[in-house]
Amino acid sequence: MQRIVIDTNVIVSSFIQKSYPFFIIDSLPTAKNIQWCISDDVLDEYTEVLRRTKFLKYKGFTLNAESLLTDIEGLTVMHYPEITLAIIKDTSDNKFLELAATCNAHFLITGNTNDFTMSSFGHTRIVTPKEYWEKYR
């Protein structure tokens, strides 16, 4: 079973355009060999970001976001990190590394290559949506 952690920007992108982030998020409900891992902190960020009014300008964004937030419990496995890291310059992004370490994720998928400058963290490969879809899906 492949364990993945998904950065919030991938979800946002999936609701704005039909590209690699969309392919990933759209495939998760039927993926039998993938376990999408989240934590309370990650879920809180998903909820806060997906409900920002600046995304109202994108057709269908709110409906898609609320649908995902309603269904997320059935799509994900909750983990409870007991570590605190200070590795990423944007400190709010450390929660994704904490989760990846806790669930022993195979992949952390992010479009944020400015802050996630490393190619791996422990056993977790840090990849873009395109890289994940084309090489590891």
N, C-alpha and C positions, 0 to 999 in steps of 0.2 A: 504494500500500500504506500503510495506516494503522499507525503505530508507537505502541504504548502501553506505559506503565510502570504497574504495579499495586502499590499500597501493601499491605503485609501485612494491615492491618485489613480490607481488602476480601475477601481470601481467607478470613480467619477468619469474617467475617460470612456469607459464602456457604455455609459448612458449618453455620451455626446456624439460619438461617431462609431461606425461599424468597422473597427479595425481589430488588432490583436487583443486589446483589453476586452472588447466585446466578445470575441470568440472564446476567451477564457471563461468569463463570467457566465456566458450563455450556456457553456458546456457543462458546468458544474452540477446542475440538478440531475443529470443522467450519467455522470462519471462514476463508474463503479470502483476504480482503482485509485481515486484521489480523495484525500481527507483534507478539507479546508479547515485550518486551525485558527481559532481566535481566542482572545482573552477579554476580560471585562473592559480593560483600558482601550483595546483595539475597537471593540464594539461601541464604546462611548464615542470614540473619534469618528467611526463610520456614521453614527447617528447624527452627531453634531454637524459634520461636514455635508452630508447628503441633504440636510434640511436647510442649508444656507440659501437665502433668497436670491443670491446672484446666479443660481442655476435655473431659476424660473424661466429665463429667456430661452432655454433649450426645450424644444418640443418633446413632451413625454418624460422629461427628466424626473419630475416630482412623482409621477405615477410609478415609474420604474424603481425609483429609490424607495418609496414606501412599500412597494411590493417585495423588494429584496429584504428590507428591514423586517417585514412581517414574516417572511419565510426563512430568515437567516438561522434560526434555531434548528430547523430541520436540515439545513445545508452544511452546518459546521459542527466542529467538536470544540468544546470550551476547555481551555487550559488555564492554569493559575500560576503564573510566574512568581517565584519567590526570590528572584534576583533583581538587582537594580544595576543598570549599566549606564556609563557615561562615555560612550564611544563616538556617537554621531554628534556633529556640531549643532544641528537643530535638535535640541534635547528631546523634543516631543517624539522624534522618530526612534529613540532608543527602545520604546515599547515593542517595536516590531522585532528587534534583535533579542530582547528578553523573551518574547513569545517563541521565536525560532529556536532559541537554546532550550527552552522548557519542553517544547513538543518534539525536539529533535527533528526539525523540519528539513526536508530535502532541498526545498527552494523557498526563497523569499522573492516574490515578484514585485518589482517596483519600476516606475517610470522616473523616479527621482535619482538620477545619476549624479547630481550635484552633491548630495549628502551621502548617498550610499556609493562611495568611491571604491570600495573593496569588492573583489569578485567572490569572496566567500567569508563566512563567519563561522568558525568551528567546522561542523560538518554540513552547514547550510550554504548552498550556492546562491548568490545574489544575482538575479537575472532580470532583464527587461521583459515586458510582455512578448515582444517579437521573438527574443531568444528562447523564452520558455516554450512558446507555441511551436516554433520551428524545430527545436532540438530535443525537447524533453517531454512534450505532451504525448 
